[in-house]
């Protein structure tokens, strides 16, 4: 696969992932606008882990012959859809607002949920 093809696949996947992240954020604000917890970030990161895990599970024996999946879905889409920087900022904001329990909960639920999803889907 050429370098241009790889870059194009990552670019397209990342763009779609970023748009999906925006949509999830807007949806979460609509349904969870009254809450202090950053639900949109948690949902996006959880869905990104599910998509990554399912992709790795479904294509585990065929990733080498379907190289585009690695660049388009795994690196591009999941990279654009998940957001560690927003998760970090949300957590800092919770701490700054004096919501220490919610900040710790955000860290624990995000990390435990993401790793658990991938553990189950990749280890199967």
N, C-alpha and C positions, 0 to 999 in steps of 0.2 A: 504494500500500500504506500502510495507516495506521501511525502510530507504535506503537500497541499491538500490531499484528501483527508489526512488525519486532522489538520487544522480546521478544515471545513466541517467535519463531523463534530469536533469538539465545540466549535463556534455555534452550530445549529442546535446541538443538544443543550449547550449552556444557555443559549437564548430562550429555548422552550422551557428549560428548568426555571430560569429566572422569572419568566412570565407566569408559570405555574405557582411559584413562590409568592408572587404578587397577588395572584388570585386567591390563594389560600389565606394570605394575610387580610385581604379585604373581606373574605367570607367570615373569618374569625372575628374581625372587628364588628361585623354585622350581628353575629350571634352571641358574642362574648364581650360586647362593648362596655358593660358595666363592671367587668372583672378587672382585678389588678394583675392577674397572672397573664404572662405573655403566651396565650394559647396558640396564636398563629405560628409562632416560631416552633413550639413543641409539635404541633400538627405537621408542619412542613418537614422538620427533621425526622420525625417518626415515619412519615410517608416515604421520605428519601431512603431511609434504612430498609423499609419494606421493599421498595422498588429495587434497590441494590441487592438485597438478599434473594428476592425471587429471581432476578436476572441471573445471579451467580448460581442459584440452584438449578434453574431450567437449562442454562447453557454451560453447566460445569464441565462437561466432557466435550463441548463444541466451541469453546471460546477461541481456540487457535484458528479454526477454520471460519469463524464469524468475527473477525477482528474488529469490524465496524461497531459491534456491540460495546466493546471496551471503550472506544472513543466517544461514541454518540450517547450511550445510556450511562455507563459507569462513570466516566470522567466528565462528560459534558452535562447531561441532564441532571444526574444526582449531585454533581458539583454545583450547578447553578440553582438547584432546588433547595438543597440543605444550606444552612447558614450558621456557622460557628461564631462569626463576628456578631451577628444580631443576638444570638443566644448569650454571648458574653456581655454585650451592652445591656440586654434586658436584665440580666442577673445583677450587674453593677447598679442599675437603676433601682431594682428592688431593695438592694442593700442601702443605697443612698436615701431612699424614701423611708428607711427604718423597718422595712418588711423583711427582716432577717430570716424568719421561718420560711416565707415564700421563696426567698432567694436560695436557701439551702434545698428546699423541696424542688425548685426548678433544676438545680444542678443534679440532684439525685435521680429524679424521674427521667430527665433527659438522657443522662449517661446510662443508667440501668436499663431503660427501655430500649435505647438504640443498640446497645451491646447485646441485650437479650434477644432482640429480633434477629440480628445478624448471627448470633450463636446458633439459634434454632434453625434458621434457614440455610446457613452455610455448612453446619455440622451434620445435617441430615443426610 
